Amino acid sequence: MRLLLTISGIIILGAIFQLFLPWWSLAIVAALLSLLAKLKPLTSFWSGLLAGMLLWGIYAAVLNYTNEGLLATKIGALFGGPAIMVVAMTALFGGITAGLGALSGSLMRS
């Protein structure tokens, strides 16, 4: 239950905070929620990774869909890959950011 609440909280608060704050505010949100949830370090890392990947991946996919894939196709061609690779890499970077933030919050407690 705490795990699902932590993942949901990171997604919801991360989306709200990133409207007004820089991209790394996701790590701060994940750290604070992981600190409050009192999860084990490995569990908190995976919850942050999953939440960050869902948040940034879905947002990148929506942006890619709304501009008909123009930007992702050009960036993918620049790096020699398909457009979906750009969306996947965005999701991965968001997941790593939130995962390391959640791990930091969990380790702060101990």
N, C-alpha and C positions, 0 to 999 in steps of 0.2 A: 504494500500500500504506500509506504514512504517512497519507494522507488518510482512508482507511477506519479505520485504527487510532485516529486523532484523533477522528473522529466517534463511534466506538464507545466510546472512553474517556470522552469528554465525557458521553455518555448514561449510561453505567454509573456513573462516579464522581459525576456530577451528581445522579443519583437517590439514591445512598448519602449524599452530603454533605447533601442537602436534607432528609433525615430528621432530622438533628441540628442543622443550622445554618440561618440565615435564607435567604430566597429568593435573595439576591444572591450566595450561595456558588457558584451556577452560573457566574457571571462569573469568579470566582477559579479554579475548576476549568478553565474554558475557557482562561483566560490561561496557567495553568501548563502545560497540555498543549500549547498552541500554541507556547509558548516552547521546550518540549522537542522538539517535532516539527520545528522549523525550517522551517515552511512560509512561503511568501510571504505578505505581508499580506492581499492580496485573497483568496487561497485560504483562509487561516485564518479570515477573516471569514465566508466562505460556509460553511465547515465548521462553525463555531460556530453560525451562523444555522440551518442544517439540523438540527444536533443539538439545539439548544434548542427548535426548533419541534416536532421529533418527541417529545422528552421531555415538554414541557409540554402539547402538543396531545393526545398519547395519554393522559396522566394526566387531563387535563380531560375528555376524552371518556369515559373509564372512570368518573370520578366522576359525570358527567352521566347515564350509563347506569344506575349503581347507585341513584341517587335518582330515577330515572324522569323526569329532565329538569325537576323542579319548580323548582329554584333558577335554572337557566339560562333557563327560560321566563319567570320573574318578572323577572329582570334584563334579559332581552331586551325584554320589554314596557315596562320602565321607560325604556329607551333607544330604544324604537321600532324594534326589529328582531327577527329570529327567534332562537330559542335557539341555533342553530348558530353565529350570529355571536359569541356569548359564548365559545364554545369556540375559534373561529378567532382571536379577539382575544387570548385567553390564549396560544395557540400563537405568535402574532406577538410578543407581549411577551417570552415566553421566548426566542424566536429572536433578537430584538434584544439582549437581555441577554447571551446567550452569544456572539453575533456580535461585539459590541463588546468583550467580555472577551477573546475570542480575538484580535481585532485588536490590542488593547493588549499582549497577550503577545507577539505577533509583532513589534510595533514596539519592544518593550523590548529585544529582541535586537540591533536595529540602532542 
